[in-house]
């Protein structure tokens, strides 16, 4: 996340409510600085620094200040401001003024998986790269492993970042490093409790500064930022009350992230800082509200002054110094209030617990998946400083003054206070600014303005020894600025992926591009205003048309035609854009290339033992529950068939390997039949060495063709002997039996198998086998499915799921203790889930979608990450039906994976419904109705199976959900595919719909990888047409057609040839 300073200067022509009735000018300088200051500035000053400017946080208060005791504050700012809090948290300053809640040097965070701790120090240096400050990162920093803010997770979160910033986040600057902020804290006011508006990154918090909401955003949504956020702002309120404002920018006015500010009526509010600010200040012509924006691009001779990593924080101080000195010399000085704040803490430590009780949701919006954040708690403290001749020297603002007992100072305090100071008749912007504490009292204690305010501030020495890197790649914030510029300039219509605009730009190139785009947008808007365009209109630029007329107009006529041309641009271009969009929608999907994926990316196909092997009763194999279910109850299979022969891979495995090799796959995922290794299911029944011999032959054949084996230990075929002995996975005894079975597999195959999956789709086992009974062993409650002869859908699914998890943990433990050191393999698990979208945009349905995810993907993923079941499951599964983990079991499960396999096929909508009190099951406990349709419209086209509605975007969303919610695991797409109805003949060889399915899903996987998802491979389901469980042979998933009526002969389908073409592309392609 990047932060850029915003300064807001308000000069009011109205009378303030202060006792003196003096005219007041308010300047807010909100900088995105990345350093924290630990030592000398008082705690209250620390908060002002954080809210107004991160650099301020990093300076210490002067020892001579009697009102502002200096305190060392832990590093919570952005990288560049890593030292900003040291001033506030200095133990020295704490001793001077105990009222400041600063660090003492005794504050520590635990090191994960260790008894050690890392404690706060004030020896920060230049920081690069950024500590984590995404929504997910802040959650971990604030809450650690608990449910109440403890501020004990900063080190743990930093350990998960590349480069290990665990010590960096616990450091801060000393005051001498940031003398401008130290002086301001000493001379004026600092806030002790000013918090960022949400526990998240830059942009959502910046949006709160002028609109008291982020409109549901908890992250940087580039598309939304570029298009513009729609909410009302304090600028609209000022305009409606005839109060002037101005935005003084240096590169681009990022306040244009608010779409309303792009309207023509506001275009004359935008001013070049270098040309206008000092002049207007000197002449006393600053408007009632002034926003000052810094430089965001770091150039030689024109350095960035936004304090964002890796920019020199000294330049941010120089900007504040320049602004202050211009105001101090202005005839408007006695009417001025300057506010300096930071949008968020930047990932650096703070010990003050973030408020989480009584905070109102601004506008009813909830955040996106996976968190569905309700905006009901604040973020980490940020530095905030206020400057005015009406402020007592050394003021520390510790107590929030607000309309409710829970009110706090946060960014919404700015629009709330502006409303009061200017007596705005407009309503509050949201529930949040109506609740926020206001700070007008800070300037109400003196009866006359001070005359001892310094005329100048200390000089600032540069911290960074190196020159700006003009050829560097863009930071996240800079890329967002480029996206904004692209929209202003109309260039976003040149690409179907707006993120591509500027993707390969250097800092210098981006600076020139942004400068030109901003200039053209403002010039076009001003010309449109002169020609009488509607003041609420927004100039809609199009790059293709802005250049074309210049070739058609003679030199003599250019100046006379410019105004008319620009006006025509406003009125006509929208029609052109609609035609462009139609053309894009008609175009075919972009071609997929092997080079679109990393060089070491795995491409493979998958099968499972019972579905393809056959030989069910040969060479010593014992029966499994699927043999029993399909052979003894053929009525439960759609075509009455079974898997006794299936694809006959037990005999034809060499043909399968040859097909894999011909297609070009470099991996094959298959499962081992438990009862082929242990016919009775456990060691008592003996080991079947013929089974071990078969899998050795298969593994060796794969390796001889350069194909990596990815082996699943359990794919639903529980030995019937264990089902008869103690109920299979209903009995706790199965944990040890599974451990022994896995041990045999590791011992006999682990010297060549380097990728193991303990279980395949445990969710399917509990849902289909024990909640609705349509798969083996066919158990459920009678009221759910009358064909179930036994079972309890309210309890058995949870017992089985519990034992599946423990079996997984026991197997991983065996591997790590006995084999990992020598075999050097990895063990994971293959989990399935659809992506759940809210049925409507209501908060209730969004929470229902979150619960649906908790009862599916999170059901098995959460215990592997935290050792606990998801909170929604704990809350919703009543009457003791959800088993609990012992401390030892929890420890065994936590972290018990090296990678996660994701099986994705389809997605659904989730709708909030009342919780059932009768006939409860695993499916009623989420209190969510899951459906594939919304108002009669399916979420996507249907394949052969009714449950398989094709929604490619879901695979990307599920992968990113896993990335952001579960600590960015290594992932493989271990199953993905579609079926078609089985028909006679080989007409099914022409499976163009399957090719389209894979193209669109692989595009989504590619997109997820491009935004950071750690996906290492993709397995098509399936290599072969196979026995499809309860559907029998009525549907086909294979890339290869299997003629089940003619010796299981194999015929590659068109989709197999498509994969071959993709995987055999030369690198030059």
Order of alpha helices (4+ residues) and beta strands (2+ residues): beta-beta-alpha-alpha-alpha-alpha-beta-beta-alpha-alpha-alpha-beta-beta-alpha-alpha-alpha-beta-beta-alpha-beta-alpha-beta-beta-beta-beta-alpha-alpha-alpha-alpha-alpha-alpha-beta-alpha-alpha-alpha-beta-alpha-alpha-beta-alpha-alpha-beta-alpha-alpha-alpha-beta-beta-alpha-alpha-alpha-alpha-beta-beta-beta-beta-beta-alpha-beta-beta-alpha-beta-beta-beta-beta-alpha
